[in-house]
Amino acid sequence: RVVSAPSEGLFRNQPLAYQWDVLPPDVPTLGLTAGLPSTLQGLAGPLGKVVGLTHFGHSAPYTVLDEKLGYTGKNVYKQALEYLEEFED
């Protein structure tokens, strides 16, 4: 499942039952943000992992930055597979 939460603040203001319906706490969740990972850590739940930036200040076209910082579809897919492998029996 893919969930887009463009405003984590608004999402957090929703009833807890709704939040858990969208992001069940007992399901491995991979969060991806172009910001600080800490902004999504609480949403990812106890089994969650968040990938985000740990440094800022780069200046270039977004396509160059996406490649440099690992935000390509191929890299995100690879990270998701590696993360999910941790839960295989």
C-alpha positions in Angstrom: 0.0 0.0 0.0 1.2 3.5 -0.8 0.1 6.4 1.5 0.7 10.0 0.8 0.6 12.3 3.7 1.6 15.8 2.4 0.8 17.3 5.8 1.9 15.0 8.7 0.5 17.6 11.1 -3.1 17.3 9.6 -2.7 13.5 9.6 -1.8 13.5 13.3 -4.8 15.6 14.1 -7.1 12.9 12.8 -8.7 10.4 15.2 -6.3 7.6 16.2 -8.6 5.0 14.8 -8.4 6.6 11.4 -4.6 6.9 11.6 -4.3 3.2 12.5 -6.7 2.3 9.6 -4.4 4.1 7.2 -1.1 3.1 8.8 -1.6 0.0 10.9 0.9 0.0 13.7 1.6 -3.8 13.4 2.6 -3.6 9.7 6.1 -2.8 8.5 6.1 0.7 7.2 8.8 2.5 5.1 8.5 6.2 5.2 10.2 8.4 2.6 10.6 12.2 3.1 12.7 14.8 1.4 13.0 16.4 4.9 14.2 15.2 8.3 13.4 11.6 9.1 12.2 12.5 12.5 9.1 14.2 11.0 7.7 10.8 10.0 9.2 8.5 12.6 6.1 8.6 14.8 3.9 7.8 11.8 5.9 4.8 10.7 5.1 2.9 13.9 7.2 0.5 16.0 8.1 -1.6 12.9 8.8 1.4 10.8 11.8 2.8 9.1 12.1 6.3 7.7 14.5 7.4 5.0 15.2 11.1 4.8 17.8 13.8 4.5 20.4 14.3 7.2 22.0 17.3 5.5 20.8 20.2 3.5 22.2 23.0 1.3 22.6 21.4 -2.1 21.7 23.4 -5.1 21.0 21.8 -8.5 18.0 20.8 -10.7 15.8 18.3 -8.8 16.8 15.5 -11.2 20.4 15.9 -10.3 19.6 16.1 -6.6 17.3 13.0 -6.7 20.1 11.0 -8.2 22.8 12.4 -5.8 20.7 11.9 -2.7 19.2 8.5 -3.7 15.6 9.6 -4.4 15.3 7.6 -7.6 12.6 5.1 -8.1 15.2 2.3 -8.5 16.9 3.2 -5.2 13.7 3.6 -3.2 12.5 0.2 -4.6 15.8 -1.4 -3.5 15.6 0.1 0.0 12.0 -1.1 0.3 13.0 -4.6 -0.7 15.9 -4.7 1.7 13.7 -3.4 4.5 11.0 -5.9 3.9 13.5 -8.8 3.8 14.1 -8.1 7.5 10.5 -9.4 8.2 10.7 -12.6 6.1 10.7 -15.8 8.1 
